[in-house]
Amino acid sequence: LATVDTPGGIALKVDERRQTSMPGIYAAGDLANPLMPSVTTASWQGAMAGIFAQQSMLV
Ligand SMILES: Cc1cc2nc3c(=O)[nH]c(=O)nc-3n(C[C@H](O)[C@H](O)[C@H](O)COP(=O)(O)OP(=O)(O)OC[C@H]3O[C@@H](n4cnc5c(N)ncnc54)[C@H](O)[C@@H]3O)c2cc1C
Protein backbone atom coordinates (compact mmCIF):
# COMPACT_ATOMS: atom_id res chain seq x y z
CA LEU A 1 0.00 0.00 0.00
CA ALA A 2 1.18 3.50 -0.78
CA THR A 3 2.28 5.63 2.14
CA VAL A 4 2.84 9.32 2.78
CA ASP A 5 5.42 10.99 5.01
CA THR A 6 3.88 13.27 7.61
CA PRO A 7 5.43 15.26 10.47
CA GLY A 8 4.04 12.54 12.76
CA GLY A 9 5.51 9.62 10.82
CA ILE A 10 4.62 7.40 7.89
CA ALA A 11 0.91 6.97 7.20
CA LEU A 12 -1.11 4.90 4.79
CA LYS A 13 -2.22 7.01 1.87
CA VAL A 14 -6.02 7.20 1.67
CA ASP A 15 -8.41 9.22 -0.47
CA GLU A 16 -11.48 11.14 0.70
CA ARG A 17 -13.41 7.86 0.85
CA ARG A 18 -10.65 6.33 3.01
CA GLN A 19 -9.67 3.96 0.23
CA THR A 20 -5.99 3.05 0.06
CA SER A 21 -3.92 2.70 -3.12
CA MET A 22 -5.34 -0.84 -3.39
CA PRO A 23 -8.96 -0.73 -4.62
CA GLY A 24 -11.31 -2.30 -2.08
CA ILE A 25 -8.94 -1.80 0.84
CA TYR A 26 -9.87 0.97 3.27
CA ALA A 27 -7.96 2.33 6.25
CA ALA A 28 -8.75 4.21 9.44
CA GLY A 29 -7.18 5.14 12.73
CA ASP A 30 -3.56 5.55 13.73
CA LEU A 31 -2.23 3.73 10.65
CA ALA A 32 -3.70 6.41 8.44
CA ASN A 33 -3.56 9.30 10.87
CA PRO A 34 -0.36 9.51 12.92
CA LEU A 35 -0.70 13.24 13.52
CA MET A 36 -3.68 13.07 15.84
CA PRO A 37 -4.01 9.62 17.44
CA SER A 38 -7.30 9.41 19.31
CA VAL A 39 -10.13 6.97 19.85
CA THR A 40 -12.62 9.50 18.52
CA THR A 41 -10.71 9.94 15.27
CA ALA A 42 -10.21 6.20 14.81
CA SER A 43 -13.95 5.66 15.40
CA TRP A 44 -15.28 8.16 12.88
CA GLN A 45 -12.71 7.14 10.30
CA GLY A 46 -13.62 3.50 10.84
CA ALA A 47 -17.30 4.30 10.40
CA MET A 48 -16.60 6.18 7.17
CA ALA A 49 -14.36 3.39 5.87
CA GLY A 50 -17.14 0.88 6.52
CA ILE A 51 -19.77 2.98 4.79
CA PHE A 52 -17.63 3.55 1.70
CA ALA A 53 -16.55 -0.09 1.57
CA GLN A 54 -20.20 -1.14 1.56
CA GLN A 55 -21.06 1.45 -1.11
CA SER A 56 -18.26 0.14 -3.31
CA MET A 57 -19.88 -3.28 -3.28
CA LEU A 58 -23.29 -1.91 -4.31
CA VAL A 59 -22.28 0.07 -7.41
C1 LIG B 1 -0.62 5.23 26.29
C2 LIG B 1 -1.70 5.74 25.36
C3 LIG B 1 -2.74 6.48 25.87
C4 LIG B 1 -3.75 6.96 25.05
N1 LIG B 1 -4.78 7.67 25.60
C5 LIG B 1 -5.78 8.10 24.80
C6 LIG B 1 -6.89 8.79 25.35
O1 LIG B 1 -6.98 9.06 26.56
N2 LIG B 1 -7.87 9.19 24.51
C7 LIG B 1 -7.84 8.93 23.17
O2 LIG B 1 -8.76 9.28 22.44
N3 LIG B 1 -6.79 8.25 22.62
C8 LIG B 1 -5.76 7.84 23.41
N4 LIG B 1 -4.72 7.15 22.84
C9 LIG B 1 -4.69 6.93 21.41
C10 LIG B 1 -5.64 5.78 21.04
O3 LIG B 1 -5.36 4.66 21.86
C11 LIG B 1 -5.42 5.42 19.57
O4 LIG B 1 -5.48 6.58 18.75
C12 LIG B 1 -6.49 4.42 19.09
O5 LIG B 1 -6.50 3.28 19.90
C13 LIG B 1 -6.20 4.03 17.64
O6 LIG B 1 -7.06 3.00 17.27
P1 LIG B 1 -6.67 2.06 16.06
O7 LIG B 1 -7.84 1.15 15.89
O8 LIG B 1 -6.23 2.89 14.90
O9 LIG B 1 -5.38 1.27 16.53
P2 LIG B 1 -5.17 0.29 17.76
O10 LIG B 1 -6.13 0.61 18.88
O11 LIG B 1 -3.70 0.36 18.04
O12 LIG B 1 -5.59 -1.12 17.20
C14 LIG B 1 -4.77 -1.83 16.30
C15 LIG B 1 -4.96 -3.31 16.60
O13 LIG B 1 -4.34 -4.05 15.56
C16 LIG B 1 -3.66 -5.12 16.15
N5 LIG B 1 -2.62 -5.55 15.21
C17 LIG B 1 -1.44 -4.96 14.92
N6 LIG B 1 -0.76 -5.66 14.01
C18 LIG B 1 -1.54 -6.69 13.66
C19 LIG B 1 -1.39 -7.77 12.75
N7 LIG B 1 -0.32 -7.92 11.97
N8 LIG B 1 -2.40 -8.66 12.67
C20 LIG B 1 -3.53 -8.54 13.44
N9 LIG B 1 -3.73 -7.53 14.32
C21 LIG B 1 -2.74 -6.63 14.41
C22 LIG B 1 -3.11 -4.58 17.46
O14 LIG B 1 -2.82 -5.61 18.37
C23 LIG B 1 -4.30 -3.73 17.92
O15 LIG B 1 -5.23 -4.46 18.69
C24 LIG B 1 -3.69 6.68 23.67
C25 LIG B 1 -2.63 5.92 23.15
C26 LIG B 1 -1.65 5.45 23.98
C27 LIG B 1 -0.51 4.62 23.41
The ligand as an SDF file (V2000), in Angstrom:
LIG
                    3D

 53 58  0  0  0  0  0  0  0  0999 V2000
   -0.6180    5.2290   26.2910 C   0  0  0  0  0  0  0  0  0  0  0  0
   -1.6970    5.7370   25.3630 C   0  0  0  0  0  0  0  0  0  0  0  0
   -2.7410    6.4790   25.8740 C   0  0  0  0  0  0  0  0  0  0  0  0
   -3.7510    6.9560   25.0470 C   0  0  0  0  0  0  0  0  0  0  0  0
   -4.7840    7.6730   25.5960 N   0  0  0  0  0  0  0  0  0  0  0  0
   -5.7810    8.1040   24.7950 C   0  0  0  0  0  0  0  0  0  0  0  0
   -6.8920    8.7930   25.3530 C   0  0  0  0  0  0  0  0  0  0  0  0
   -6.9760    9.0550   26.5560 O   0  0  0  0  0  0  0  0  0  0  0  0
   -7.8700    9.1920   24.5080 N   0  0  0  0  0  0  0  0  0  0  0  0
   -7.8380    8.9270   23.1680 C   0  0  0  0  0  0  0  0  0  0  0  0
   -8.7630    9.2810   22.4420 O   0  0  0  0  0  0  0  0  0  0  0  0
   -6.7950    8.2450   22.6220 N   0  0  0  0  0  0  0  0  0  0  0  0
   -5.7650    7.8400   23.4050 C   0  0  0  0  0  0  0  0  0  0  0  0
   -4.7150    7.1520   22.8440 N   0  0  0  0  0  0  0  0  0  0  0  0
   -4.6930    6.9320   21.4060 C   0  0  0  0  0  0  0  0  0  0  0  0
   -5.6370    5.7800   21.0410 C   0  0  0  0  0  0  0  0  0  0  0  0
   -5.3580    4.6590   21.8570 O   0  0  0  0  0  0  0  0  0  0  0  0
   -5.4150    5.4150   19.5660 C   0  0  0  0  0  0  0  0  0  0  0  0
   -5.4780    6.5760   18.7530 O   0  0  0  0  0  0  0  0  0  0  0  0
   -6.4900    4.4150   19.0930 C   0  0  0  0  0  0  0  0  0  0  0  0
   -6.4970    3.2770   19.9040 O   0  0  0  0  0  0  0  0  0  0  0  0
   -6.2020    4.0340   17.6420 C   0  0  0  0  0  0  0  0  0  0  0  0
   -7.0650    2.9960   17.2730 O   0  0  0  0  0  0  0  0  0  0  0  0
   -6.6730    2.0600   16.0570 P   0  0  0  0  0  0  0  0  0  0  0  0
   -7.8420    1.1460   15.8860 O   0  0  0  0  0  0  0  0  0  0  0  0
   -6.2320    2.8910   14.9020 O   0  0  0  0  0  0  0  0  0  0  0  0
   -5.3810    1.2680   16.5290 O   0  0  0  0  0  0  0  0  0  0  0  0
   -5.1710    0.2920   17.7590 P   0  0  0  0  0  0  0  0  0  0  0  0
   -6.1330    0.6080   18.8770 O   0  0  0  0  0  0  0  0  0  0  0  0
   -3.6970    0.3620   18.0400 O   0  0  0  0  0  0  0  0  0  0  0  0
   -5.5910   -1.1240   17.2030 O   0  0  0  0  0  0  0  0  0  0  0  0
   -4.7730   -1.8270   16.3010 C   0  0  0  0  0  0  0  0  0  0  0  0
   -4.9620   -3.3080   16.6030 C   0  0  0  0  0  0  0  0  0  0  0  0
   -4.3430   -4.0510   15.5560 O   0  0  0  0  0  0  0  0  0  0  0  0
   -3.6560   -5.1190   16.1510 C   0  0  0  0  0  0  0  0  0  0  0  0
   -2.6170   -5.5510   15.2120 N   0  0  0  0  0  0  0  0  0  0  0  0
   -1.4360   -4.9610   14.9250 C   0  0  0  0  0  0  0  0  0  0  0  0
   -0.7580   -5.6560   14.0060 N   0  0  0  0  0  0  0  0  0  0  0  0
   -1.5420   -6.6950   13.6640 C   0  0  0  0  0  0  0  0  0  0  0  0
   -1.3910   -7.7730   12.7510 C   0  0  0  0  0  0  0  0  0  0  0  0
   -0.3160   -7.9220   11.9720 N   0  0  0  0  0  0  0  0  0  0  0  0
   -2.4030   -8.6610   12.6730 N   0  0  0  0  0  0  0  0  0  0  0  0
   -3.5250   -8.5370   13.4370 C   0  0  0  0  0  0  0  0  0  0  0  0
   -3.7300   -7.5330   14.3170 N   0  0  0  0  0  0  0  0  0  0  0  0
   -2.7360   -6.6320   14.4130 C   0  0  0  0  0  0  0  0  0  0  0  0
   -3.1070   -4.5760   17.4610 C   0  0  0  0  0  0  0  0  0  0  0  0
   -2.8220   -5.6120   18.3740 O   0  0  0  0  0  0  0  0  0  0  0  0
   -4.2970   -3.7320   17.9230 C   0  0  0  0  0  0  0  0  0  0  0  0
   -5.2340   -4.4630   18.6900 O   0  0  0  0  0  0  0  0  0  0  0  0
   -3.6910    6.6810   23.6700 C   0  0  0  0  0  0  0  0  0  0  0  0
   -2.6340    5.9160   23.1530 C   0  0  0  0  0  0  0  0  0  0  0  0
   -1.6450    5.4500   23.9840 C   0  0  0  0  0  0  0  0  0  0  0  0
   -0.5100    4.6210   23.4060 C   0  0  0  0  0  0  0  0  0  0  0  0
  1  2  1  0
  2  3  1  0
  2 52  2  0
  3  4  2  0
  4  5  1  0
  4 50  1  0
  5  6  2  0
  6  7  1  0
  6 13  1  0
  7  8  2  0
  7  9  1  0
  9 10  1  0
 10 11  2  0
 10 12  1  0
 12 13  2  0
 13 14  1  0
 14 15  1  0
 14 50  1  0
 15 16  1  0
 16 17  1  0
 16 18  1  0
 18 19  1  0
 18 20  1  0
 20 21  1  0
 20 22  1  0
 22 23  1  0
 23 24  1  0
 24 25  2  0
 24 26  1  0
 24 27  1  0
 27 28  1  0
 28 29  2  0
 28 30  1  0
 28 31  1  0
 31 32  1  0
 32 33  1  0
 33 34  1  0
 33 48  1  0
 34 35  1  0
 35 36  1  0
 35 46  1  0
 36 37  1  0
 36 45  1  0
 37 38  2  0
 38 39  1  0
 39 40  1  0
 39 45  2  0
 40 41  1  0
 40 42  2  0
 42 43  1  0
 43 44  2  0
 44 45  1  0
 46 47  1  0
 46 48  1  0
 48 49  1  0
 50 51  2  0
 51 52  1  0
 52 53  1  0
M  END
$$$$
